[in-house]
Each structure stands twice: as structure tokens, then as C-alpha cells.
Amino acid sequence: MSNARTKRLGLDDGTARTIGVSLVVGIAVLATAASGCGGGSRRQQQQTAMMMTAPANAQAGPASSAGGGVAGGQVVPGTPGVVGPGGTGVPPDKLVDEYSYRLAPGDLIDVKFPYHPEENERVPVRPDGRIGLQVVGDVMAAGLTVKELEQIVVEKSSVTLRDPVVSIVIAQLAEHKVYVGGQVAKPGFVPYREGLTPLQAIVERGGFVDDANTDEILHISRIGEQVQSQRLDLEAVLDGESSEKIVMAPDDIIIVPRTFIGEADVWVDQWIRGLLPTVPRPGFDLNTLAF
């Protein structure tokens, strides 16, 4: 404090210095407290922001995790992670229709008994099309939908379980194919996908060749233990007179036959042109004759 002020207040120099030091310390303490309060406020704001963003992050969380499965967009600890074909990260049961998709060898399924959890199993569909369950033994699964297989397991398990309830979920889809042969540009296979039609499969193999019989196409499929075949008329589809009502199942086979003219041409080539001897006369060859 200045000498003039100390004289007006009637204070000596020692008292004035004591009061000055006290004021400085008080101001420093107030400044520290204010900064502490500001820091606490910032931390509270950060925590509030994290709490607000946490639900959004949970909903948009990773589709699969090494230690968790996927349920409603969230990772569920303790359940095996499942990934759809091609690493899409979408649960397989969301990629296919459980009422129309038919199981095939290589698929991995979870068979659950809600009231008898000790019977729960994760089993693959074997190459012979069957699955093995400890409660019912071997059951044919290939060619059946999930709902059809559920009903069969309920019927078989009712022998040893009282009023069983069964829930089947596809845990992993195998890499399936659809085979296209006959009079197409590039006979071979097409990767299976839900909703694939015969015409789409044929187009993916290059389409029809000139002598293809488009109204007598053979479609071979397997349902359960039975192999079924039917004739498809794609000529009407190509003409726009009707739409395709058939969708492919895993491992289905499409055979495009030749027309009658195409078959006749093959017969002529094999039994006439191929059997004619070569006449050793210069400038003349029966094999060059057109039939």
C-alpha cells in the first residue's frame, strides 16, 4: 500500500505489508478455485457428450467381433460372431428368407430348444445333406427351409421331450453354386444368391446359342431326399408374355437342350459326314458336300 494511504488509515508499514501479502494470497486462491471449477465444467461437458454419442456408436457398432455375435446391430459378448457370405458383416438369417431359402451342404445352423437348453447344438449340414443331433439323431436337412426343418425336429424330439419348442437359425452360409449346361455360350456355374432365376443364371453364362431350345429347358433340383425335374418355357419370358415364377436353390442344375434342327444337324454330322470316306481325287472331296 502507498505511504499516503497508510497514513490516512493510520497503519504502520509492517501492518500494511501484512495486509498486502494477504490480499495477494487471497487473489491467487480465488484464481485457482475458478480455474478448477472451469476444468470440472469441461470434464462434465465431455462426459455428457460421450453419453449422448454412446447409443449412436452402439447402434452403428461393428458387425462382427472375435468375441461377440451380432444382435440388433450390437455386439453381444459370449456369442460366436457370424458373418454373411463374402464378409458382408450381416447375419446370414437377414440375407435369406427362412421361408423360401433351402438349406444345402456346408450351411452351419444353430438348433435351439428354449425349454431344454442342454440340447442346444450348432451343427453343419453334411455333404450327404443330413445333420446330426444328440436328441433325435440324423435328420435330412438339405433341400428344406428353416421352418420345415424346425417342424421335423419338433416331431422327432417329441418322442423324448415333452412339448418341445425348437428354433433354428442359420449361423453361416456356405458358398453355393448353380450349374448351367447345354446350349449356352459358356457352360459352367454361377454363384448362388437369393432370388436368382433360371434366365438370370443363363444370361450370366453368356446367354443362349443359336440352336438352343428355349421352351424345353430342364430344371433339376433336390428337395429333401428327392430329386425333382421340370421343364421350363423361357420362350414366353423372352417374348414378354409371362414372367419367371421359378427361383433357383443352391446346387440346382439348368440344362438347355438343342432344337430339333440342332439335333438333326448333329446326327448328320456324326452319321453321314463323319462316315463318308475321303475320295482321293484331286479337286473333289465328299466331305465338302453340304447336306
C-alpha positions in Angstrom: 0.0 0.0 0.0 1.3 3.6 -0.6 2.6 5.7 2.2 -0.3 8.3 1.7 -2.9 5.6 2.1 -1.2 4.1 5.2 -1.1 7.4 6.8 -4.8 8.1 6.1 -5.7 4.7 7.5 -3.4 5.1 10.5 -1.4 2.0 9.7 2.3 1.5 10.2 4.5 0.0 7.4 4.6 -3.6 8.9 0.8 -3.9 9.1 0.4 -2.5 5.6 2.8 -5.1 4.2 1.0 -7.9 6.0 -2.4 -6.8 4.6 -0.8 -6.6 1.1 0.5 -10.1 1.2 -2.8 -11.4 2.5 -4.6 -9.8 -0.4 -2.2 -11.3 -3.0 -2.6 -14.8 -1.5 -6.4 -14.4 -1.4 -6.5 -13.4 -5.1 -4.3 -16.4 -6.0 -6.5 -18.8 -4.1 -9.6 -17.4 -5.8 -8.0 -17.7 -9.3 -7.0 -21.3 -8.6 -10.5 -22.2 -7.5 -12.0 -20.5 -10.5 -9.7 -22.5 -12.9 -10.6 -25.7 -11.0 -14.3 -25.1 -11.4 -13.7 -24.4 -15.1 -11.9 -27.7 -15.6 -14.6 -29.6 -13.8 -17.2 -28.0 -16.1 -15.2 -29.0 -19.2 -15.0 -32.6 -17.9 -18.7 -32.7 -17.3 -19.4 -31.4 -20.8 -17.1 -34.1 -22.3 -18.8 -36.8 -20.2 -22.2 -35.6 -21.3 -21.1 -35.6 -25.0 -19.8 -39.1 -24.6 -23.0 -40.3 -23.0 -25.0 -38.7 -25.9 -22.9 -40.3 -28.6 -22.6 -43.7 -26.9 -26.1 -45.0 -28.0 -25.3 -44.0 -31.6 -22.0 -45.8 -31.5 -23.6 -48.9 -30.1 -26.2 -49.0 -32.9 -23.5 -48.5 -35.5 -21.1 -50.8 -33.8 -19.0 -53.4 -35.6 -20.9 -56.1 -37.4 -18.7 -58.9 -36.1 -16.2 -59.3 -33.3 -13.8 -62.0 -32.3 -15.6 -62.4 -29.0 -19.1 -61.4 -29.8 -22.1 -62.1 -32.0 -24.4 -59.6 -33.7 -27.9 -58.9 -32.4 -29.8 -55.8 -33.4 -26.6 -54.0 -34.6 -24.8 -54.5 -31.2 -22.1 -56.9 -30.3 -23.3 -59.5 -27.8 -20.4 -60.8 -25.6 -20.1 -64.5 -25.2 -21.8 -65.4 -28.5 -19.8 -66.5 -31.6 -19.5 -63.9 -34.3 -21.3 -64.6 -37.5 -20.6 -63.1 -40.9 -22.6 -63.5 -44.1 -21.1 -64.6 -47.4 -18.3 -62.5 -48.8 -17.6 -60.9 -45.4 -20.7 -58.7 -45.6 -21.0 -58.5 -41.8 -24.7 -59.1 -42.0 -26.2 -62.1 -40.1 -27.0 -64.8 -42.6 -30.6 -65.1 -41.5 -31.0 -61.5 -42.6 -29.7 -62.2 -46.1 -32.1 -65.1 -46.9 -35.8 -65.7 -46.4 -36.2 -68.5 -43.8 -39.5 -69.5 -45.5 -38.0 -69.9 -49.0 -34.2 -70.5 -48.7 -33.5 -74.2 -48.8 -30.6 -75.5 -46.8 -27.6 -77.1 -48.6 -24.5 -78.9 -47.6 -22.0 -76.6 -45.9 -24.5 -74.4 -44.2 -24.0 -74.0 -40.4 -27.1 -73.8 -38.3 -28.0 -73.3 -34.6 -30.7 -75.7 -33.3 -32.1 -74.3 -30.0 -34.5 -75.8 -27.5 -35.6 -72.8 -25.4 -37.1 -75.0 -22.6 -34.3 -77.6 -22.8 -31.1 -75.5 -23.3 -28.9 -78.6 -22.6 -30.0 -79.9 -26.0 -28.8 -76.8 -27.9 -26.4 -77.5 -30.7 -24.5 -75.8 -33.6 -24.2 -78.3 -36.4 -23.2 -78.3 -40.1 -25.2 -79.7 -43.0 -23.0 -82.6 -44.0 -22.2 -83.5 -47.7 -24.9 -86.1 -47.6 -27.4 -83.4 -46.7 -28.0 -84.5 -43.1 -27.4 -83.0 -39.7 -26.7 -85.0 -36.5 -28.5 -84.0 -33.3 -27.9 -85.7 -30.0 -31.7 -85.7 -29.1 -33.0 -87.1 -32.4 -30.0 -88.5 -34.3 -29.6 -87.9 -38.1 -32.1 -85.7 -39.9 -32.2 -84.8 -43.6 -31.8 -81.0 -43.8 -30.7 -80.3 -47.4 -33.5 -79.0 -49.6 -35.7 -78.0 -46.6 -36.4 -74.5 -45.4 -35.6 -73.5 -41.9 -39.3 -73.6 -40.9 -39.7 -77.1 -42.5 -36.7 -78.4 -40.6 -38.0 -76.9 -37.4 -41.2 -78.8 -37.7 -39.4 -82.1 -38.4 -37.1 -81.7 -35.4 -40.2 -80.9 -33.2 -41.9 -84.1 -34.3 -38.9 -86.3 -33.8 -37.8 -84.8 -30.5 -41.4 -85.1 -29.0 -40.6 -88.8 -28.5 -38.1 -88.0 -25.7 -39.1 -84.4 -24.8 -42.4 -83.1 -23.6 -44.0 -80.4 -25.8 -40.6 -79.4 -27.3 -40.2 -76.0 -28.8 -37.4 -75.7 -31.5 -35.8 -72.6 -33.0 -33.3 -72.9 -35.9 -31.1 -70.0 -37.0 -28.6 -70.0 -39.9 -25.2 -69.2 -38.4 -23.2 -69.3 -41.6 -23.9 -69.7 -45.2 -21.7 -71.9 -47.4 -20.5 -70.9 -50.8 -23.2 -72.3 -53.1 -23.4 -72.6 -56.8 -26.0 -73.1 -59.6 -24.9 -75.1 -62.6 -25.8 -74.2 -66.2 -25.1 -76.5 -69.1 -26.2 -77.4 -72.6 -26.7 -74.8 -75.4 -25.3 -71.7 -73.7 -22.3 -69.7 -74.6 -20.2 -70.6 -71.6 -21.4 -73.7 -69.7 -20.4 -73.7 -66.1 -21.6 -72.5 -62.7 -23.0 -69.2 -61.3 -22.5 -68.2 -57.6 -25.9 -68.7 -55.9 -27.7 -65.7 -54.5 -31.2 -65.3 -53.1 -33.8 -64.7 -55.8 -31.7 -66.0 -58.7 -33.9 -67.0 -61.6 -33.1 -69.6 -64.4 -32.9 -66.9 -67.0 -30.6 -64.7 -65.0 -28.3 -67.7 -64.5 -28.3 -68.4 -68.2 -27.6 -64.8 -69.1 -24.6 -64.8 -66.7 -23.2 -67.8 -68.6 -23.3 -65.8 -71.9 -26.9 -66.5 -72.9 -28.4 -69.0 -75.5 -26.6 -70.1 -78.6 -28.3 -70.3 -82.0 -29.7 -73.9 -81.7 -31.0 -73.6 -78.1 -34.5 -74.9 -77.4 -35.7 -72.1 -75.1 -39.2 -73.6 -74.4 -38.0 -77.0 -73.1 -35.3 -76.1 -70.6 -34.7 -78.8 -67.9 -34.5 -77.6 -64.3 -33.2 -80.2 -61.8 -33.4 -79.6 -58.1 -33.1 -81.5 -54.8 -35.8 -81.3 -52.1 -35.0 -83.4 -49.1 -34.1 -86.9 -50.3 -35.9 -86.5 -53.6 -34.5 -85.2 -56.9 -37.1 -83.3 -58.9 -37.0 -82.1 -62.5 -39.3 -79.9 -64.5 -39.5 -78.3 -67.9 -39.4 -74.5 -68.2 -40.7 -72.4 -71.0 -38.5 -69.4 -71.2 -39.5 -68.5 -74.7 -42.6 -66.9 -73.3 -40.5 -64.9 -70.9 -38.2 -63.8 -73.7 -41.2 -62.7 -75.7 -42.6 -60.7 -72.7 -45.7 -62.8 -72.5 -45.1 -64.0 -68.9 -42.7 -63.5 -66.0 -40.4 -66.0 -64.3 -42.1 -67.6 -61.3 -39.3 -70.1 -60.5 -36.3 -69.1 -58.4 -33.1 -71.2 -58.1 -32.0 -73.1 -55.0 -28.4 -74.0 -54.1 -26.8 -76.7 -56.3 -29.7 -76.5 -58.8 -28.9 -77.6 -62.4 -30.1 -76.0 -65.6 -29.8 -77.9 -68.9 -30.6 -76.1 -72.2 -31.3 -78.7 -74.9 -30.9 -78.3 -78.7 -33.8 -77.7 -81.0 -34.9 -80.4 -83.4 -33.0 -78.8 -86.2 -29.9 -78.7 -84.0 -30.3 -82.4 -83.1 -30.7 -83.3 -86.8 -27.6 -81.3 -87.6 -25.6 -83.3 -85.0 -27.0 -86.6 -86.4 -26.0 -85.7 -89.9 -22.5 -84.6 -88.8 -22.0 -87.9 -86.8 -23.6 -90.4 -89.1 -23.1 -89.0 -92.6 -20.3 -86.5 -92.8 -18.2 -88.4 -90.2 -18.7 -91.8 -92.0 -18.0 -90.7 -95.6 -14.6 -91.8 -96.8 -12.2 -89.4 -98.3 -12.1 -89.9 -102.1 -8.5 -89.5 -103.3 -9.3 -87.5 -106.4 -7.8 -84.1 -106.9 -10.2 -81.2 -106.5 -13.1 -83.3 -105.2 -13.9 -84.3 -101.6 -17.2 -85.7 -100.5 -16.6 -84.2 -97.0 -17.0 -80.8 -98.6 -20.6 -81.5 -99.8 -23.3 -79.7 -98.0 -26.3 -81.7 -96.7 
